[in-house]
Amino acid sequence: MPAPKGRTKIATETKTLKVGDAAPDFTLRAHDGSEVTLSKLRGQRVVLAFFAFAFTNT
């Protein structure tokens, strides 16, 4: 089955996390172009804010 528009095949194969599960490690691009990796922030408070379609052309 092909992935829906705007989604990758990886997104459709990712397991669902439950409350209390540890977040998997990932790297995202920050607003200033640098890369931020979750595992490098261990021991710090982390807040993620996702804005669906905020910066897309859809």
PQR file with spaces between the fields and no chain letter, atoms N, CA, C, O and H, PARSE charges and radii, in Angstrom:
ATOM       1  N    MET     1       0.838   -1.173    0.000 -0.4000 1.5000
ATOM       2  CA   MET     1       0.000    0.000    0.000 -0.0000 2.0000
ATOM       3  C    MET     1       0.887    1.241    0.000  0.5500 1.7000
ATOM       4  O    MET     1       1.771    1.350    0.849 -0.5500 1.4000
ATOM       5  N    PRO     2       0.681    2.181   -0.923 -0.5600 1.5000
ATOM       6  CA   PRO     2       1.510    3.386   -0.948  0.2800 2.0000
ATOM       7  C    PRO     2       1.177    4.297    0.224  0.5500 1.7000
ATOM       8  O    PRO     2       0.053    4.305    0.725 -0.5500 1.4000
ATOM       9  N    ALA     3       2.185    5.070    0.655 -0.4000 1.5000
ATOM      10  CA   ALA     3       1.987    6.024    1.748 -0.0000 2.0000
ATOM      11  C    ALA     3       1.118    7.183    1.272  0.5500 1.7000
ATOM      12  O    ALA     3       1.200    7.577    0.109 -0.5500 1.4000
ATOM      13  H    ALA     3       3.098    5.063    0.248  0.4000 1.0000
ATOM      14  N    PRO     4       0.280    7.737    2.162 -0.5600 1.5000
ATOM      15  CA   PRO     4      -0.537    8.898    1.789  0.2800 2.0000
ATOM      16  C    PRO     4       0.337   10.076    1.387  0.5500 1.7000
ATOM      17  O    PRO     4       1.495   10.161    1.797 -0.5500 1.4000
ATOM      18  N    LYS     5      -0.208   10.982    0.590 -0.4000 1.5000
ATOM      19  CA   LYS     5       0.536   12.151    0.142 -0.0000 2.0000
ATOM      20  C    LYS     5       1.117   12.895    1.342  0.5500 1.7000
ATOM      21  O    LYS     5       0.419   13.138    2.326 -0.5500 1.4000
ATOM      22  H    LYS     5      -1.148   10.913    0.257  0.4000 1.0000
ATOM      23  N    GLY     6       2.399   13.255    1.256 -0.4000 1.5000
ATOM      24  CA   GLY     6       3.051   13.995    2.318 -0.0000 2.0000
ATOM      25  C    GLY     6       3.640   13.129    3.417  0.5500 1.7000
ATOM      26  O    GLY     6       4.259   13.648    4.345 -0.5500 1.4000
ATOM      27  H    GLY     6       2.966   13.058    0.457  0.4000 1.0000
ATOM      28  N    ARG     7       3.459   11.837    3.328 -0.4000 1.5000
ATOM      29  CA   ARG     7       4.002   10.937    4.342 -0.0000 2.0000
ATOM      30  C    ARG     7       4.968    9.960    3.684  0.5500 1.7000
ATOM      31  O    ARG     7       4.830    9.613    2.511 -0.5500 1.4000
ATOM      32  H    ARG     7       2.956   11.416    2.574  0.4000 1.0000
ATOM      33  N    THR     8       5.932    9.533    4.460 -0.4000 1.5000
ATOM      34  CA   THR     8       6.879    8.551    3.952 -0.0000 2.0000
ATOM      35  C    THR     8       6.450    7.158    4.378  0.5500 1.7000
ATOM      36  O    THR     8       5.622    6.991    5.273 -0.5500 1.4000
ATOM      37  H    THR     8       6.044    9.815    5.413  0.4000 1.0000
ATOM      38  N    LYS     9       7.017    6.182    3.735 -0.4000 1.5000
ATOM      39  CA   LYS     9       6.737    4.795    4.102 -0.0000 2.0000
ATOM      40  C    LYS     9       7.182    4.542    5.539  0.5500 1.7000
ATOM      41  O    LYS     9       6.542    3.774    6.258 -0.5500 1.4000
ATOM      42  H    LYS     9       7.690    6.317    3.008  0.4000 1.0000
ATOM      43  N    ILE    10       8.281    5.187    5.969 -0.4000 1.5000
ATOM      44  CA   ILE    10       8.769    5.003    7.335 -0.0000 2.0000
ATOM      45  C    ILE    10       7.699    5.418    8.337  0.5500 1.7000
ATOM      46  O    ILE    10       7.505    4.743    9.349 -0.5500 1.4000
ATOM      47  H    ILE    10       8.800    5.811    5.385  0.4000 1.0000
ATOM      48  N    ALA    11       7.005    6.518    8.068 -0.4000 1.5000
ATOM      49  CA   ALA    11       5.970    6.993    8.989 -0.0000 2.0000
ATOM      50  C    ALA    11       4.864    5.959    9.154  0.5500 1.7000
ATOM      51  O    ALA    11       4.305    5.820   10.243 -0.5500 1.4000
ATOM      52  H    ALA    11       7.162    7.066    7.246  0.4000 1.0000
ATOM      53  N    THR    12       4.545    5.241    8.101 -0.4000 1.5000
ATOM      54  CA   THR    12       3.469    4.252    8.197 -0.0000 2.0000
ATOM      55  C    THR    12       3.938    2.975    8.890  0.5500 1.7000
ATOM      56  O    THR    12       3.115    2.160    9.306 -0.5500 1.4000
ATOM      57  H    THR    12       4.999    5.353    7.217  0.4000 1.0000
ATOM      58  N    GLU    13       5.260    2.793    9.019 -0.4000 1.5000
ATOM      59  CA   GLU    13       5.801    1.596    9.658 -0.0000 2.0000
ATOM      60  C    GLU    13       6.269    1.844   11.085  0.5500 1.7000
ATOM      61  O    GLU    13       6.701    0.902   11.749 -0.5500 1.4000
ATOM      62  H    GLU    13       5.929    3.455    8.681  0.4000 1.0000
ATOM      63  N    THR    14       6.200    3.068   11.577 -0.4000 1.5000
ATOM      64  CA   THR    14       6.670    3.409   12.916 -0.0000 2.0000
ATOM      65  C    THR    14       5.700    2.873   13.955  0.5500 1.7000
ATOM      66  O    THR    14       4.485    3.014   13.813 -0.5500 1.4000
ATOM      67  H    THR    14       5.850    3.833   11.037  0.4000 1.0000
ATOM      68  N    LYS    15       6.243    2.254   15.005 -0.4000 1.5000
ATOM      69  CA   LYS    15       5.365    1.720   16.042 -0.0000 2.0000
ATOM      70  C    LYS    15       4.753    2.861   16.847  0.5500 1.7000
ATOM      71  O    LYS    15       5.331    3.943   16.945 -0.5500 1.4000
ATOM      72  H    LYS    15       7.230    2.140   15.120  0.4000 1.0000
ATOM      73  N    THR    16       3.606    2.616   17.409 -0.4000 1.5000
ATOM      74  CA   THR    16       2.910    3.601   18.220 -0.0000 2.0000
ATOM      75  C    THR    16       3.451    3.553   19.643  0.5500 1.7000
ATOM      76  O    THR    16       3.552    2.480   20.238 -0.5500 1.4000
ATOM      77  H    THR    16       3.136    1.737   17.330  0.4000 1.0000
ATOM      78  N    LEU    17       3.795    4.702   20.180 -0.4000 1.5000
ATOM      79  CA   LEU    17       4.275    4.777   21.562 -0.0000 2.0000
ATOM      80  C    LEU    17       3.092    4.864   22.508  0.5500 1.7000
ATOM      81  O    LEU    17       2.032    5.382   22.158 -0.5500 1.4000
ATOM      82  H    LEU    17       3.714    5.574   19.697  0.4000 1.0000
ATOM      83  N    LYS    18       3.289    4.353   23.702 -0.4000 1.5000
ATOM      84  CA   LYS    18       2.276    4.435   24.743 -0.0000 2.0000
ATOM      85  C    LYS    18       2.775    5.386   25.835  0.5500 1.7000
ATOM      86  O    LYS    18       3.975    5.642   25.936 -0.5500 1.4000
ATOM      87  H    LYS    18       4.150    3.932   23.987  0.4000 1.0000
ATOM      88  N    VAL    19       1.871    5.900   26.635 -0.4000 1.5000
ATOM      89  CA   VAL    19       2.245    6.773   27.738 -0.0000 2.0000
ATOM      90  C    VAL    19       3.273    6.061   28.601  0.5500 1.7000
ATOM      91  O    VAL    19       3.067    4.915   29.001 -0.5500 1.4000
ATOM      92  H    VAL    19       0.896    5.692   26.553  0.4000 1.0000
ATOM      93  N    GLY    20       4.368    6.728   28.887 -0.4000 1.5000
ATOM      94  CA   GLY    20       5.422    6.148   29.707 -0.0000 2.0000
ATOM      95  C    GLY    20       6.558    5.534   28.910  0.5500 1.7000
ATOM      96  O    GLY    20       7.622    5.269   29.468 -0.5500 1.4000
ATOM      97  H    GLY    20       4.536    7.659   28.562  0.4000 1.0000
ATOM      98  N    ASP    21       6.358    5.295   27.600 -0.4000 1.5000
ATOM      99  CA   ASP    21       7.431    4.764   26.757 -0.0000 2.0000
ATOM     100  C    ASP    21       8.513    5.818   26.581  0.5500 1.7000
ATOM     101  O    ASP    21       8.222    7.013   26.526 -0.5500 1.4000
ATOM     102  H    ASP    21       5.493    5.510   27.147  0.4000 1.0000
ATOM     103  N    ALA    22       9.753    5.377   26.492 -0.4000 1.5000
ATOM     104  CA   ALA    22      10.854    6.292   26.197 -0.0000 2.0000
ATOM     105  C    ALA    22      10.757    6.710   24.733  0.5500 1.7000
ATOM     106  O    ALA    22      10.447    5.897   23.862 -0.5500 1.4000
ATOM     107  H    ALA    22       9.989    4.406   26.537  0.4000 1.0000
ATOM     108  N    ALA    23      11.025    7.976   24.478 -0.4000 1.5000
ATOM     109  CA   ALA    23      10.984    8.460   23.096 -0.0000 2.0000
ATOM     110  C    ALA    23      12.169    7.898   22.326  0.5500 1.7000
ATOM     111  O    ALA    23      13.275    7.833   22.863 -0.5500 1.4000
ATOM     112  H    ALA    23      11.277    8.637   25.185  0.4000 1.0000
ATOM     113  N    PRO    24      11.962    7.496   21.092 -0.5600 1.5000
ATOM     114  CA   PRO    24      13.090    7.029   20.290  0.2800 2.0000
ATOM     115  C    PRO    24      14.001    8.209   19.945  0.5500 1.7000
ATOM     116  O    PRO    24      13.536    9.345   19.854 -0.5500 1.4000
ATOM     117  N    ASP    25      15.275    7.948   19.756 -0.4000 1.5000
ATOM     118  CA   ASP    25      16.205    9.017   19.414 -0.0000 2.0000
ATOM     119  C    ASP    25      15.906    9.531   18.010  0.5500 1.7000
ATOM     120  O    ASP    25      15.562    8.754   17.119 -0.5500 1.4000
ATOM     121  H    ASP    25      15.653    7.025   19.830  0.4000 1.0000
ATOM     122  N    PHE    26      16.036   10.823   17.820 -0.4000 1.5000
ATOM     123  CA   PHE    26      15.832   11.426   16.505 -0.0000 2.0000
ATOM     124  C    PHE    26      16.607   12.727   16.424  0.5500 1.7000
ATOM     125  O    PHE    26      17.013   13.291   17.440 -0.5500 1.4000
ATOM     126  H    PHE    26      16.316   11.453   18.544  0.4000 1.0000
ATOM     127  N    THR    27      16.804   13.192   15.201 -0.4000 1.5000
ATOM     128  CA   THR    27      17.474   14.463   14.946 -0.0000 2.0000
ATOM     129  C    THR    27      16.560   15.313   14.093  0.5500 1.7000
ATOM     130  O    THR    27      16.008   14.842   13.098 -0.5500 1.4000
ATOM     131  H    THR    27      16.474   12.734   14.376  0.4000 1.0000
ATOM     132  N    LEU    28      16.398   16.578   14.485 -0.4000 1.5000
ATOM     133  CA   LEU    28      15.565   17.528   13.745 -0.0000 2.0000
ATOM     134  C    LEU    28      16.365   18.789   13.454  0.5500 1.7000
ATOM     135  O    LEU    28      17.325   19.104   14.157 -0.5500 1.4000
ATOM     136  H    LEU    28      16.846   16.961   15.293  0.4000 1.0000
ATOM     137  N    ARG    29      15.965   19.502   12.420 -0.4000 1.5000
ATOM     138  CA   ARG    29      16.594   20.774   12.100 -0.0000 2.0000
ATOM     139  C    ARG    29      15.902   21.866   12.909  0.5500 1.7000
ATOM     140  O    ARG    29      14.675   21.962   12.907 -0.5500 1.4000
ATOM     141  H    ARG    29      15.186   19.247   11.848  0.4000 1.0000
ATOM     142  N    ALA    30      16.694   22.695   13.605 -0.4000 1.5000
ATOM     143  CA   ALA    30      16.166   23.789   14.419 -0.0000 2.0000
ATOM     144  C    ALA    30      15.873   25.000   13.538  0.5500 1.7000
ATOM     145  O    ALA    30      16.224   25.023   12.358 -0.5500 1.4000
ATOM     146  H    ALA    30      17.691   22.617   13.607  0.4000 1.0000
ATOM     147  N    HIS    31      15.231   25.997   14.122 -0.4000 1.5000
ATOM     148  CA   HIS    31      14.856   27.211   13.394 -0.0000 2.0000
ATOM     149  C    HIS    31      16.057   27.948   12.801  0.5500 1.7000
ATOM     150  O    HIS    31      15.917   28.676   11.818 -0.5500 1.4000
ATOM     151  H    HIS    31      14.945   25.978   15.081  0.4000 1.0000
ATOM     152  N    ASP    32      17.236   27.760   13.397 -0.4000 1.5000
ATOM     153  CA   ASP    32      18.431   28.459   12.911 -0.0000 2.0000
ATOM     154  C    ASP    32      19.252   27.617   11.933  0.5500 1.7000
ATOM     155  O    ASP    32      20.339   28.021   11.521 -0.5500 1.4000
ATOM     156  H    ASP    32      17.350   27.169   14.195  0.4000 1.0000
ATOM     157  N    GLY    33      18.727   26.451   11.564 -0.4000 1.5000
ATOM     158  CA   GLY    33      19.412   25.586   10.601 -0.0000 2.0000
ATOM     159  C    GLY    33      20.307   24.535   11.234  0.5500 1.7000
ATOM     160  O    GLY    33      20.755   23.618   10.545 -0.5500 1.4000
ATOM     161  H    GLY    33      17.844   26.123   11.898  0.4000 1.0000
ATOM     162  N    SER    34      20.578   24.646   12.531 -0.4000 1.5000
ATOM     163  CA   SER    34      21.402   23.641   13.202 -0.0000 2.0000
ATOM     164  C    SER    34      20.589   22.375   13.418  0.5500 1.7000
ATOM     165  O    SER    34      19.365   22.384   13.284 -0.5500 1.4000
ATOM     166  H    SER    34      20.214   25.390   13.091  0.4000 1.0000
ATOM     167  N    GLU    35      21.271   21.288   13.752 -0.4000 1.5000
ATOM     168  CA   GLU    35      20.584   20.032   14.022 -0.0000 2.0000
ATOM     169  C    GLU    35      20.559   19.767   15.520  0.5500 1.7000
ATOM     170  O    GLU    35      21.549   20.002   16.213 -0.5500 1.4000
ATOM     171  H    GLU    35      22.265   21.280   13.861  0.4000 1.0000
ATOM     172  N    VAL    36      19.444   19.285   16.012 -0.4000 1.5000
ATOM     173  CA   VAL    36      19.258   18.965   17.425 -0.0000 2.0000
ATOM     174  C    VAL    36      18.929   17.485   17.529  0.5500 1.7000
ATOM     175  O    VAL    36      17.998   17.002   16.884 -0.5500 1.4000
ATOM     176  H    VAL    36      18.640   19.094   15.449  0.4000 1.0000
ATOM     177  N    THR    37      19.699   16.763   18.346 -0.4000 1.5000
ATOM     178  CA   THR    37      19.490   15.330   18.535 -0.0000 2.0000
ATOM     179  C    THR    37      18.989   15.090   19.955  0.5500 1.7000
ATOM     180  O    THR    37      19.590   15.560   20.921 -0.5500 1.4000
ATOM     181  H    THR    37      20.455   17.155   18.869  0.4000 1.0000
ATOM     182  N    LEU    38      17.893   14.359   20.072 -0.4000 1.5000
ATOM     183  CA   LEU    38      17.258   14.140   21.366 -0.0000 2.0000
ATOM     184  C    LEU    38      18.220   13.542   22.388  0.5500 1.7000
ATOM     185  O    LEU    38      18.250   13.994   23.532 -0.5500 1.4000
ATOM     186  H    LEU    38      17.405   13.977   19.287  0.4000 1.0000
ATOM     187  N    SER    39      18.998   12.548   22.009 -0.4000 1.5000
ATOM     188  CA   SER    39      19.875   11.877   22.973 -0.0000 2.0000
ATOM     189  C    SER    39      20.930   12.820   23.550  0.5500 1.7000
ATOM     190  O    SER    39      21.421   12.580   24.653 -0.5500 1.4000
ATOM     191  H    SER    39      18.974   12.180   21.079  0.4000 1.0000
ATOM     192  N    LYS    40      21.283   13.869   22.843 -0.4000 1.5000
ATOM     193  CA   LYS    40      22.267   14.835   23.351 -0.0000 2.0000
ATOM     194  C    LYS    40      21.660   15.768   24.395  0.5500 1.7000
ATOM     195  O    LYS    40      22.384   16.517   25.052 -0.5500 1.4000
ATOM     196  H    LYS    40      20.885   14.063   21.947  0.4000 1.0000
ATOM     197  N    LEU    41      20.341   15.729   24.553 -0.4000 1.5000
ATOM     198  CA   LEU    41      19.649   16.570   25.526 -0.0000 2.0000
ATOM     199  C    LEU    41      19.272   15.809   26.797  0.5500 1.7000
ATOM     200  O    LEU    41      18.532   16.321   27.636 -0.5500 1.4000
ATOM     201  H    LEU    41      19.753   15.121   24.020  0.4000 1.0000
ATOM     202  N    ARG    42      19.785   14.586   26.934 -0.4000 1.5000
ATOM     203  CA   ARG    42      19.447   13.757   28.096 -0.0000 2.0000
ATOM     204  C    ARG    42      19.734   14.517   29.384  0.5500 1.7000
ATOM     205  O    ARG    42      20.793   15.125   29.538 -0.5500 1.4000
ATOM     206  H    ARG    42      20.387   14.170   26.252  0.4000 1.0000
ATOM     207  N    GLY    43      18.770   14.473   30.310 -0.4000 1.5000
ATOM     208  CA   GLY    43      18.911   15.148   31.591 -0.0000 2.0000
ATOM     209  C    GLY    43      18.353   16.563   31.588  0.5500 1.7000
ATOM     210  O    GLY    43      18.247   17.190   32.642 -0.5500 1.4000
ATOM     211  H    GLY    43      17.910   13.979   30.185  0.4000 1.0000
ATOM     212  N    GLN    44      17.997   17.070   30.414 -0.4000 1.5000
ATOM     213  CA   GLN    44      17.415   18.404   30.308 -0.0000 2.0000
ATOM     214  C    GLN    44      15.923   18.275   30.022  0.5500 1.7000
ATOM     215  O    GLN    44      15.460   17.243   29.536 -0.5500 1.4000
ATOM     216  H    GLN    44      18.083   16.560   29.558  0.4000 1.0000
ATOM     217  N    ARG    45      15.190   19.321   30.325 -0.4000 1.5000
ATOM     218  CA   ARG    45      13.773   19.328   29.969 -0.0000 2.0000
ATOM     219  C    ARG    45      13.646   19.655   28.493  0.5500 1.7000
ATOM     220  O    ARG    45      14.316   20.551   27.980 -0.5500 1.4000
ATOM     221  H    ARG    45      15.566   20.159   30.719  0.4000 1.0000
ATOM     222  N    VAL    46      12.777   18.918   27.821 -0.4000 1.5000
ATOM     223  CA   VAL    46      12.596   19.087   26.377 -0.0000 2.0000
ATOM     224  C    VAL    46      11.109   19.260   26.084  0.5500 1.7000
ATOM     225  O    VAL    46      10.285   18.470   26.545 -0.5500 1.4000
ATOM     226  H    VAL    46      12.232   18.190   28.238  0.4000 1.0000
ATOM     227  N    VAL    47      10.772   20.280   25.330 -0.4000 1.5000
ATOM     228  CA   VAL    47       9.401   20.503   24.884 -0.0000 2.0000
ATOM     229  C    VAL    47       9.404   20.496   23.364  0.5500 1.7000
ATOM     230  O    VAL    47      10.158   21.242   22.739 -0.5500 1.4000
ATOM     231  H    VAL    47      11.441   20.922   24.956  0.4000 1.0000
ATOM     232  N    LEU    48       8.575   19.665   22.773 -0.4000 1.5000
ATOM     233  CA   LEU    48       8.445   19.614   21.321 -0.0000 2.0000
ATOM     234  C    LEU    48       7.111   20.223   20.929  0.5500 1.7000
ATOM     235  O    LEU    48       6.076   19.885   21.505 -0.5500 1.4000
ATOM     236  H    LEU    48       7.963   19.059   23.281  0.4000 1.0000
ATOM     237  N    ALA    49       7.131   21.099   19.973 -0.4000 1.5000
ATOM     238  CA   ALA    49       5.897   21.701   19.466 -0.0000 2.0000
ATOM     239  C    ALA    49       5.826   21.423   17.973  0.5500 1.7000
ATOM     240  O    ALA    49       6.686   21.866   17.211 -0.5500 1.4000
ATOM     241  H    ALA    49       7.972   21.373   19.506  0.4000 1.0000
ATOM     242  N    PHE    50       4.808   20.693   17.560 -0.4000 1.5000
ATOM     243  CA   PHE    50       4.632   20.359   16.157 -0.0000 2.0000
ATOM     244  C    PHE    50       3.500   21.194   15.582  0.5500 1.7000
ATOM     245  O    PHE    50       2.412   21.262   16.153 -0.5500 1.4000
ATOM     246  H    PHE    50       4.110   20.333   18.179  0.4000 1.0000
ATOM     247  N    PHE    51       3.760   21.818   14.466 -0.4000 1.5000
ATOM     248  CA   PHE    51       2.763   22.623   13.787 -0.0000 2.0000
ATOM     249  C    PHE    51       2.506   21.990   12.425  0.5500 1.7000
ATOM     250  O    PHE    51       3.216   22.260   11.456 -0.5500 1.4000
ATOM     251  H    PHE    51       4.644   21.762   14.001  0.4000 1.0000
ATOM     252  N    ALA    52       1.505   21.163   12.368 -0.4000 1.5000
ATOM     253  CA   ALA    52       1.210   20.455   11.126 -0.0000 2.0000
ATOM     254  C    ALA    52       0.935   21.427    9.991  0.5500 1.7000
ATOM     255  O    ALA    52       0.124   22.343   10.127 -0.5500 1.4000
ATOM     256  H    ALA    52       0.928   20.944   13.155  0.4000 1.0000
ATOM     257  N    PHE    53       1.599   21.226    8.898 -0.4000 1.5000
ATOM     258  CA   PHE    53       1.413   22.000    7.673 -0.0000 2.0000
ATOM     259  C    PHE    53       1.791   23.474    7.801  0.5500 1.7000
ATOM     260  O    PHE    53       1.479   24.255    6.902 -0.5500 1.4000
ATOM     261  H    PHE    53       2.258   20.482    8.788  0.4000 1.0000
ATOM     262  N    ALA    54       2.448   23.878    8.878 -0.4000 1.5000
ATOM     263  CA   ALA    54       2.781   25.285    9.071 -0.0000 2.0000
ATOM     264  C    ALA    54       3.756   25.799    8.015  0.5500 1.7000
ATOM     265  O    ALA    54       3.668   26.956    7.605 -0.5500 1.4000
ATOM     266  H    ALA    54       2.701   23.244    9.608  0.4000 1.0000
ATOM     267  N    PHE    55       4.677   24.958    7.574 -0.4000 1.5000
ATOM     268  CA   PHE    55       5.698   25.402    6.643 -0.0000 2.0000
ATOM     269  C    PHE    55       5.686   24.578    5.351  0.5500 1.7000
ATOM     270  O    PHE    55       6.731   24.357    4.739 -0.5500 1.4000
ATOM     271  H    PHE    55       4.748   24.017    7.907  0.4000 1.0000
ATOM     272  N    THR    56       4.518   24.136    4.950 -0.4000 1.5000
ATOM     273  CA   THR    56       4.419   23.346    3.727 -0.0000 2.0000
ATOM     274  C    THR    56       3.656   24.121    2.676  0.5500 1.7000
ATOM     275  O    THR    56       3.026   25.136    2.971 -0.5500 1.4000
ATOM     276  H    THR    56       3.669   24.315    5.447  0.4000 1.0000
ATOM     277  N    ASN    57       3.714   23.648    1.474 -0.4000 1.5000
ATOM     278  CA   ASN    57       3.011   24.288    0.365 -0.0000 2.0000
ATOM     279  C    ASN    57       1.737   23.543    0.001  0.5500 1.7000
ATOM     280  O    ASN    57       1.284   23.630   -1.140 -0.5500 1.4000
ATOM     281  H    ASN    57       4.225   22.822    1.234  0.4000 1.0000
ATOM     282  N    THR    58       1.147   22.813    0.943 -0.4000 1.5000
ATOM     283  CA   THR    58      -0.050   22.032    0.633 -0.0000 2.0000
ATOM     284  C    THR    58      -1.301   22.851    0.848  0.5500 1.7000
ATOM     285  O    THR    58      -2.408   22.355    0.636 -0.5500 1.4000
ATOM     286  H    THR    58       1.515   22.743    1.870  0.4000 1.0000
